[in-house]
Amino acid sequence: MPIPEDALSQLRAINAMAPFNRWCGIEVVEAGDGHATITMPWRPEVGQYAGFLHAGLVGALIDTACGFAAATVAGRVLASHYSVNCLRPAVGERFIARARVVKPGKTQVFTACELFAINGEGEKLVATGETLLTVTAS
């Protein structure tokens, strides 16, 4: 069952219920039919030893954005597989993940995402990813 018409409000409510997302500071900033955009601020706790965003959080942002995009067309979903391509060190004041549904289905949804680091110079693409999500029962 798809997320109701006001996908943004619904996804914000879901996001607010997830302790991990709250700890990370993830915000849902845009959502609609087959797409979702989330942001997260930089803070030292999300970095690794060299001061870059930890690759685990790069994956978490991609997974989360893709799951939210899939939810706008399929309702409840669960990631069954995801892949991440780290293109450059993720260094920025804020991070933004833009995900979209590539192919919706009754039992699976395939999505893609781009993750950008934002600083005074603008946005830089730091990673891409794809997820395969299983549609779950309500």
Secondary structure as GFF3:
##gff-version 3
##sequence-region A 1 138
A	DSSP	alpha_helix	7	16	.	.	.	ID=ss1
A	DSSP	alpha_helix	19	24	.	.	.	ID=ss2
A	DSSP	beta_strand	27	32	.	.	.	ID=ss3
A	DSSP	beta_strand	35	41	.	.	.	ID=ss4
A	DSSP	three_ten_helix	44	46	.	.	.	ID=ss5
A	DSSP	alpha_helix	55	74	.	.	.	ID=ss6
A	DSSP	beta_strand	77	86	.	.	.	ID=ss7
A	DSSP	beta_strand	94	103	.	.	.	ID=ss8
A	DSSP	beta_strand	108	119	.	.	.	ID=ss9
A	DSSP	beta_strand	122	135	.	.	.	ID=ss10
###
